[in-house]
Amino acid sequence: MDEERWPTEWLRGVLELCVLAVVAEDETYGYAVIQRLRAAGLGTVKGGTLYPVLARLETEGLLTSSWRDGDNGPGRKYYVVTPAGRAALHDRADGWRAFTSRAGRLLVPRTVDA
């Protein structure tokens, strides 16, 4: 299956919100977030892009993290959404839907009267 390739600026505009949504689904770690974003059809997000987003969300108090030993490998940093993160997700998702709806109305083909 070929992976959809979205313009970088589109993904940049929504990545933080999508990462927050993925972590809000369940406690998770970075590589699992990358897999979930890819499964959702957003393409492959590299660690060098993802981990700064996770760090920003944690700095904002929207996520917390903890290190855990790996089962047969290195430890993993797990992320959990905070109550403030759930509230931010709700508010930002509402804003994103309003924004994309308005932008979408501009992109509807219109007929031109001659």
C-alpha positions as MATLAB code, in Angstrom:
seq = 'MDEERWPTEWLRGVLELCVLAVVAEDETYGYAVIQRLRAAGLGTVKGGTLYPVLARLETEGLLTSSWRDGDNGPGRKYYVVTPAGRAALHDRADGWRAFTSRAGRLLVPRTVDA';
ca = [
       0.000    0.000    0.000;
       1.403    3.397   -0.969;
       1.612    5.951    1.784;
      -0.149    9.262    1.236;
       2.283   12.160    1.042;
       0.799   15.327    2.476;
       2.370   18.754    2.119;
       4.704   19.344    5.062;
       2.958   22.553    6.085;
      -0.382   20.733    6.402;
       1.075   18.158    8.767;
       2.964   20.832   10.699;
      -0.319   22.672   11.247;
      -2.133   19.722   12.793;
       0.595   17.448   14.182;
       0.566   18.769   17.743;
      -3.207   18.352   17.954;
      -3.054   14.837   16.503;
      -0.266   13.803   18.877;
      -2.319   15.092   21.802;
      -5.319   13.106   20.522;
      -3.268    9.904   20.209;
      -1.904   10.210   23.748;
      -5.428   10.943   25.002;
      -6.566    7.562   23.604;
      -4.317    5.702   26.037;
      -0.947    5.910   27.744;
       1.682    5.401   25.061;
       5.297    5.898   24.012;
       6.870    7.725   21.077;
       7.246    4.896   18.579;
       3.645    3.814   19.188;
       2.513    7.409   18.511;
       4.380    7.301   15.184;
       2.684    4.006   14.299;
      -0.760    5.347   15.244;
      -0.304    8.512   13.147;
       0.779    6.395   10.191;
      -2.172    4.021   10.644;
      -4.476    7.059   10.658;
      -3.154    7.960    7.201;
      -0.997   10.933    8.149;
       2.205    9.394    6.816;
       5.428    8.608    8.602;
       6.446   11.135   11.216;
      10.104   10.928   12.143;
      11.323   10.888   15.719;
      13.162   14.160   15.155;
       9.783   15.741   14.450;
       7.720   13.893   17.063;
       9.867   14.172   20.181;
      10.048   17.988   20.182;
       6.232   18.031   19.905;
       5.928   15.667   22.881;
       8.392   17.820   24.843;
       6.403   21.005   24.073;
       3.145   19.370   25.142;
       4.784   18.223   28.360;
       6.256   21.690   29.010;
       2.772   23.164   28.520;
       1.449   20.766   31.174;
      -0.738   18.893   28.688;
       1.173   15.599   29.057;
       3.217   13.918   31.739;
       5.822   11.243   31.193;
       7.613    8.471   33.047;
      10.426    6.083   32.158;
       9.872    2.341   32.344;
      12.225   -0.584   31.893;
      11.881   -2.399   28.590;
      10.845   -6.058   28.495;
      13.858   -7.192   26.489;
      15.444   -3.970   25.442;
      15.923   -0.365   26.409;
      13.493    1.504   28.601;
      10.699    3.614   27.162;
       9.315    6.991   28.045;
       5.529    6.707   28.390;
       3.221    9.693   27.984;
      -0.153   10.322   29.595;
      -2.530   13.192   28.914;
      -3.302   15.456   31.879;
      -6.727   16.920   32.704;
      -5.466   20.210   31.226;
      -4.438   18.239   28.132;
      -7.927   16.780   27.737;
      -9.449   20.253   28.028;
      -6.939   21.646   25.522;
      -7.646   18.768   23.142;
     -11.370   19.487   23.286;
     -10.907   23.234   22.734;
      -8.251   22.904   20.032;
     -10.162   20.190   18.186;
     -13.263   22.412   18.144;
     -11.157   25.264   16.802;
      -9.533   23.044   14.173;
     -12.915   21.788   12.954;
     -14.222   25.366   12.672;
     -11.071   26.471   10.836;
     -11.078   23.585    8.345;
     -14.806   24.034    7.739;
     -14.308   27.700    6.868;
     -11.287   26.975    4.697;
     -13.219   24.183    3.012;
     -16.009   26.556    2.053;
     -13.473   28.650    0.168;
     -12.223   25.615   -1.713;
     -15.602   24.502   -3.070;
     -15.615   24.899   -6.842;
     -17.855   27.755   -7.903;
     -19.380   28.416  -11.239;
     -18.601   31.730  -12.847;
     -21.448   33.555  -14.510;
     -20.406   34.760  -17.956;
];
